[in-house]
Amino acid sequence: MHKSHQKLKVLVKNERKILVSILEHLKIINDEKVFTTMGYNSLLDYCVKELGYSESASYRRISALRLVRKIPEVVEKIESGAINLTTASTLNGLIDQKEQESHKKTSTRDKNQLLELVSNKSSSESEKIIRRKLELPVKKRMLSIEMSEESYQKWIQYKGKHVAKRMSDEMLFLYSLEKSAETKEVRVYHRATPLKSNNPRYISAKIRRQVIRNAEDICQYPGCGSTYGLEIDHIVPVSRGGRGKIENLQLLCRHHNELKSDL
């Protein structure tokens, strides 16, 4: 095992212990209102201006502190790495949201069950689990698209054609996606490539789609399973005679593709 990896594991473990200690001291600062004697009007203000945390970092720590009040066992989970600050903050916020909407307190049993359900899960996966368990609506997403003036005008024209349907932008966008899925012909906006190429690195669009489909949109490096930054990789490199045929292609995330290139 690489020495840097071993050292980093120790540092991360120590970092989690320090985080737990920070939460303990923040609790004292909050309970004894120490921040008020220092001229700050809130614990958040104290964390930002006195401790130098960003507002988001401060919020996560304060939310985690509030969760500890609800579920004391969360301290052990944070120290062991079973949950992180983002998950703790999300869990605290969604429990509060559910209690405000239902006007009922979440039982200790349900809180502990939620804690176990999100242990060792990613932050996004944890949020889905919590929302489902608490019967809260799925989180809405914000999509921001930068486009040319030409594309924008086409979107305005498209909205104008369907104005009688009285649809919101979200409904119209979904409608257009569903309509495009129904048609057999799909317009692909990219630079035209030749049907055949003498370039040994060339991979046809059809083969690319098949490789991605076979891999189910996840990195095929053993034990990875990432869905981000995926790239088509030649199993036998082109420099060694490998070609762009489906049996010689795999889907790798960028990091494992680069790792393979370095070997």
SVG drawing of the C-alpha trace seen along z (x, -y; Angstrom):
<svg xmlns="http://www.w3.org/2000/svg" viewBox="-55 -44 60 53">
<polyline fill="none" stroke="black" stroke-width="0.4" points="0.0,0.0 1.3,-3.4 2.8,-5.4 0.8,-8.6 -2.4,-6.6 -1.6,-5.2 -0.8,-8.6 -3.9,-10.2 -6.1,-7.5 -4.6,-8.5 -5.1,-12.2 -8.7,-11.7 -9.4,-9.7 -7.8,-12.5 -9.8,-15.1 -13.1,-13.4 -12.0,-13.4 -11.2,-17.1 -14.6,-17.7 -16.4,-16.0 -14.3,-18.1 -15.3,-21.3 -19.0,-20.4 -18.6,-19.8 -17.0,-23.2 -19.6,-24.9 -22.2,-23.4 -20.6,-25.1 -20.2,-28.4 -23.9,-28.2 -25.4,-27.0 -23.5,-29.6 -24.1,-32.3 -20.4,-33.1 -20.8,-34.6 -23.1,-37.3 -20.4,-38.5 -18.0,-38.8 -20.4,-41.1 -21.9,-38.5 -25.7,-38.3 -25.8,-34.6 -23.7,-31.4 -23.6,-31.6 -22.2,-35.2 -19.6,-34.0 -18.6,-31.0 -18.2,-33.2 -16.6,-36.3 -14.6,-34.9 -13.7,-31.3 -13.4,-32.2 -15.7,-29.5 -17.8,-30.2 -21.5,-30.6 -22.3,-27.2 -19.5,-25.5 -20.9,-27.3 -24.4,-26.2 -23.4,-22.6 -21.7,-22.5 -24.6,-24.2 -27.1,-21.9 -25.0,-18.9 -24.9,-20.3 -28.7,-20.5 -28.9,-17.0 -26.7,-15.8 -29.3,-17.3 -32.0,-15.2 -29.9,-12.0 -26.8,-11.9 -25.6,-8.7 -24.8,-10.9 -21.5,-11.8 -20.2,-8.3 -21.4,-8.1 -19.5,-11.3 -16.3,-10.2 -16.4,-6.8 -17.1,-8.4 -20.5,-6.6 -22.1,-10.0 -20.6,-13.4 -21.5,-17.0 -23.7,-17.4 -25.7,-14.3 -26.1,-15.4 -27.2,-18.8 -29.7,-17.4 -31.1,-15.0 -31.6,-17.7 -33.2,-20.1 -35.7,-17.5 -36.7,-16.3 -37.5,-20.0 -39.4,-20.4 -41.5,-17.3 -42.3,-18.4 -43.3,-21.9 -45.6,-20.5 -47.2,-17.8 -47.2,-19.7 -45.9,-16.5 -42.6,-15.5 -40.6,-12.7 -40.2,-9.8 -36.8,-8.9 -37.2,-5.5 -37.8,-7.0 -34.9,-9.4 -32.5,-6.5 -33.9,-4.5 -33.2,-7.3 -29.7,-7.6 -29.1,-4.0 -30.6,-4.1 -28.3,-6.9 -25.1,-5.5 -22.4,-4.9 -24.6,-6.4 -23.7,-9.2 -25.2,-12.6 -27.6,-12.6 -28.7,-9.0 -29.2,-9.9 -31.5,-12.8 -33.7,-10.5 -33.9,-8.0 -34.8,-10.6 -37.5,-12.2 -39.0,-8.8 -39.1,-7.7 -40.6,-11.0 -43.0,-11.2 -41.6,-14.5 -41.7,-15.5 -38.7,-14.8 -36.3,-17.7 -36.7,-20.0 -33.7,-20.8 -32.6,-24.0 -31.4,-23.8 -29.4,-26.7 -28.6,-26.7 -26.3,-29.2 -27.4,-29.5 -26.9,-31.6 -29.3,-34.3 -30.5,-32.1 -31.3,-29.2 -33.1,-31.5 -35.2,-33.0 -36.2,-29.5 -37.2,-28.6 -39.4,-31.8 -41.0,-30.9 -41.6,-27.3 -43.3,-28.7 -45.4,-31.0 -46.6,-28.0 -47.8,-26.2 -49.1,-29.3 -52.7,-28.0 -51.7,-24.9 -51.0,-27.2 -48.0,-25.2 -45.2,-26.4 -41.6,-26.3 -41.0,-23.1 -44.1,-21.4 -43.3,-22.7 -39.7,-21.4 -41.0,-18.0 -43.5,-18.0 -40.8,-18.7 -38.6,-15.8 -41.5,-13.4 -42.4,-14.4 -38.8,-13.9 -38.8,-10.5 -41.8,-9.5 -40.3,-10.4 -38.1,-7.9 -35.8,-10.5 -33.6,-12.4 -31.6,-15.4 -28.1,-15.3 -26.3,-18.6 -22.6,-17.9 -20.0,-18.2 -20.6,-15.7 -18.2,-12.8 -17.5,-10.4 -19.3,-7.0 -16.0,-5.4 -12.5,-6.5 -9.0,-5.2 -8.1,-6.7 -7.5,-3.7 -8.8,-5.7 -12.2,-6.3 -15.2,-4.9 -18.6,-5.2 -21.5,-6.7 -23.4,-3.5 -20.6,-1.5 -20.2,-4.3 -23.9,-4.0 -23.6,-0.2 -20.6,-0.4 -22.4,-2.9 -25.5,-0.7 -23.6,2.5 -21.8,0.7 -25.2,-0.6 -23.7,-4.1 -21.2,-3.3 -17.4,-3.0 -16.3,0.6 -13.1,0.4 -13.3,3.1 -14.9,1.7 -15.5,-1.8 -19.1,-2.1 -18.8,-5.9 -21.3,-7.7 -19.2,-10.9 -16.8,-11.9 -17.2,-8.6 -15.0,-8.0 -14.7,-5.3 -11.4,-3.4 -9.5,-0.9 -8.8,2.2 -5.9,3.0 -4.4,-0.4 -4.3,-1.6 -0.5,-1.8 -0.5,1.9 -2.8,2.7 -6.2,2.2 -9.1,1.0 -12.4,-0.6 -14.5,2.6 -17.0,3.2 -15.1,6.2 -12.1,4.0 -13.9,1.1 -15.0,0.3 -16.4,-2.6 -14.2,-4.2 -14.4,-7.3 -11.7,-9.9 -9.6,-9.1 -9.4,-5.3 -8.9,-6.0 -5.9,-8.2 -4.7,-5.6 -4.8,-2.9 -2.8,-5.2 -0.1,-5.6 0.4,-1.9"/>
</svg>
